[in-house]
Amino acid sequence: MIELLEPVALQTEGDLESLATGMNLMWALTVTFLIFFMHAGFAMLEAGQVRSKNVANQLTKNMLTWAIGIFAFFVIGMGLSNNVGSMLGGGESGPLTMFGEGSFDWAMWLFSAVFAMTAATIVSGAVAGRAKLRAYVAYTFLLAALIYPVVAALVWYAPGGEPILAQFGFADFAGGMVVHGVGGVAGLTAAWILGARMDKYNDDGSVNIIPGHSMTFAVLGTLILCFGWFGFNVGTAATVIDPATLELADFDYVGSVAMVTALGMGLGALGASTVSLVMNGKVDTLYVANGMLAGLVGVTGPTDLITPMGAIAIGFLAGAQLPIVFKFVEQKLKIDDVCAVFPVHGSAGMLGLIIYPLWSIEGTAIGGGVIAGGIFSIEASAFVPQIVGVAVITIWTVAATSAVWGAFKAIGQARVTTDHERDGLDLSEHGVDTYPEFGKPDVATDGGMTTDDDAEDRIIRADGGERIEDESRSSSVLRTDGGEPNDGELKMVTAIIRPDRLGAVKKSLAETGAPSLTVTNVSGRGSQPAKKGQWRGEEYTVDLHQKVKIECVVADIPAEEVVEAIGEAANTGEPGDGKIFVLPVDGAYQVRTGNTGQDAV
């Protein structure tokens, strides 16, 4: 028989307190890791919204944001935040760095740190494509060490006292303004000081659309962020056991926060979709993605204070304002906010905190019975503290960010050179090419199988050809490095075709006996009609279509046969199949052997 062991009884109050603390820390670390995973979302979201030549730079900035920021927050930021908060809130001062002795809980420090790093990484999306890496890294250090800690001290941290804005009545539960508002405002300010990317604006002020390189990355990053956001909001709300009373936490409150978060996410996407449809006649995919995030930001600040109707309304309005604010920033203010960080994180965070008193759980219900809490549940006394708190944080963030980026600009260290920006920051700042074969056909270059059913083991190779039984030819072996004279002429066959037909053309040329060729990726226009592209609701004309140029010099094969082989393989019957040109070649020289003329070919 199996002997069942009786549970070990906890004999002392200290044992119970230790158990409560351990369970709480386990939960805190779990949500901390969830919030950290949001950095993968930011990396993908931003990488998708920049051009391919700047992807590695954007990824590097996201990684260095954590690397530099976590160090700065540990050495300076957390201690500064506690001391500033205590000084302003009437508490006691403590060590200025986290190296000081004390009973500080390292796990809870890490929980605070991931919030700080989120604010820092938002800025990179606004200055993408033109900011010097050294300037961005230096600003990240100062944001994590000084700018964010001061904001957190005003609202959250005041050991031994109460934060000064909290005393005034300002409430920001999970960082709608402290984290996201700071990041959005700082990003907009930095982008304004840096100036727009090359070719973003014409001399008359009109806007040129510069699409990002991967909608897939942008949407993947969005969904990762949505997943991690539950750690942001629910993680802030949940305490498993109260160590003071040893009682279980109010999990109905946690459930409400989770519900509000999910509603804000969904309604943000609907709000952005609706406005996009009205403005552009189409539901823009990137607006939907950014709208989900704007809705989340909108409910993050008051997530513990709003009714379900409030979550629906704020989420929808936060998403709806996104296309409007983005166009205003881009077209009226002429600020090139590449990843729309201000309308997603800045204005959405402000909106949620300022209007939440219309749906406060502590307000007076109006129109009750529609959804729990009524259509409105107004807490009029909360408006002024919320407006003042948002204004104070905005003014501090703009002033501090302007000072830092303004100083970099004054000494010529804020922005990369024109040549570097044109070439892309991947090469100029990192010496790498994120897509070394970007846009090039992924097709094998050593030839392919013959099409004869009975030729199971016969391969056509690029260094010559296997024997092909063909009575129409004087020789059964066809080679591209020499062969039967073709009336003493060399011909260059140049074909412009669709990229997706390259594989078929290569195979056809190899079977013809002309497997050697040069392939170049090109773009151009001809009879194929122009297309309309859209990026954040703005249409732009795509009249240069991606094509592949094939160049094949033939000596021992009639050029007509090569043209016929390419034409048959490249033909789809639609406009845009391409053209083929045949030109005489005056001479040829083989570098390795020194052969000339037909012998070189």
Stockholm file with secondary structure:
# STOCKHOLM 1.0

chainA/1-601         MIELLEPVALQTEGDLESLATGMNLMWALTVTFLIFFMHAGFAMLEAGQVRSKNVANQLTKNMLTWAIGIFAFFVIGMGLSNNVGSMLGGGESGPLTMFGEGSFDWAMWLFSAVFAMTAATIVSGAVAGRAKLRAYVAYTFLLAALIYPVVAALVWYAPGGEPILAQFGFADFAGGMVVHGVGGVAGLTAAWILGARMDKYNDDGSVNIIPGHSMTFAVLGTLILCFGWFGFNVGTAATVIDPATLELADFDYVGSVAMVTALGMGLGALGASTVSLVMNGKVDTLYVANGMLAGLVGVTGPTDLITPMGAIAIGFLAGAQLPIVFKFVEQKLKIDDVCAVFPVHGSAGMLGLIIYPLWSIEGTAIGGGVIAGGIFSIEASAFVPQIVGVAVITIWTVAATSAVWGAFKAIGQARVTTDHERDGLDLSEHGVDTYPEFGKPDVATDGGMTTDDDAEDRIIRADGGERIEDESRSSSVLRTDGGEPNDGELKMVTAIIRPDRLGAVKKSLAETGAPSLTVTNVSGRGSQPAKKGQWRGEEYTVDLHQKVKIECVVADIPAEEVVEAIGEAANTGEPGDGKIFVLPVDGAYQVRTGNTGQDAV
#=GR chainA/1-601 SS CCCCCCCCCCCSHHHHHHHHHHHHHHHHHHHHHHHHTHHHHHHHHHHHHSCGGGHHHHHHHHHHHHHHHHHHIIIIIHHHHHHHHHHHHTCCCCCSSTTSCSCCCHHHHHHHHHHHHHHHHHHHHHSTTTBCHHHHHHHHHHIIIIIHHHHHHHHTCCTTSCCHHHHHTCCCSSCIIIIIIHHHHHHHHHHHHHCCCTTSBCTTSCBCCCCCSCHHHHHHHHHHHHHHHHHHHHHHHCCSEETTTTEECCHHHHHHHHHHHHHHHHHHHHHHHHHHHHHHSSCCHHHHHHHHHHHHHHHHTTTTTBCHHHHHHHHHHHHHHHHHHHHIIIIISCCCCTTCHIIIIIHHHHHHHHHGGGBBTTSEEESTTSSTTCSEEECGGGHHHHHHHHHHHHHHHHHHHHHHHHHHHHTTCSBCCHHHHHHCHIIIIISCCSCTTTTCCCCCSSCEECSCTTCTTCEEBTTBCCCCCCTTSSCSCCCSSSCSCSTTCEEEEEEEECGGGHHHHHHHHHHHTCCCCEEEEEEECSSSCCEEEEETTEEEEECSEEEEEEEEEESSSCHHHHHHHHHHHHCCSSTTCEEEEEEEECCCBCTTTCCBGGGGC
#=GC SS_cons         CCCCCCCCCCCSHHHHHHHHHHHHHHHHHHHHHHHHTHHHHHHHHHHHHSCGGGHHHHHHHHHHHHHHHHHHIIIIIHHHHHHHHHHHHTCCCCCSSTTSCSCCCHHHHHHHHHHHHHHHHHHHHHSTTTBCHHHHHHHHHHIIIIIHHHHHHHHTCCTTSCCHHHHHTCCCSSCIIIIIIHHHHHHHHHHHHHCCCTTSBCTTSCBCCCCCSCHHHHHHHHHHHHHHHHHHHHHHHCCSEETTTTEECCHHHHHHHHHHHHHHHHHHHHHHHHHHHHHHSSCCHHHHHHHHHHHHHHHHTTTTTBCHHHHHHHHHHHHHHHHHHHHIIIIISCCCCTTCHIIIIIHHHHHHHHHGGGBBTTSEEESTTSSTTCSEEECGGGHHHHHHHHHHHHHHHHHHHHHHHHHHHHTTCSBCCHHHHHHCHIIIIISCCSCTTTTCCCCCSSCEECSCTTCTTCEEBTTBCCCCCCTTSSCSCCCSSSCSCSTTCEEEEEEEECGGGHHHHHHHHHHHTCCCCEEEEEEECSSSCCEEEEETTEEEEECSEEEEEEEEEESSSCHHHHHHHHHHHHCCSSTTCEEEEEEEECCCBCTTTCCBGGGGC
//
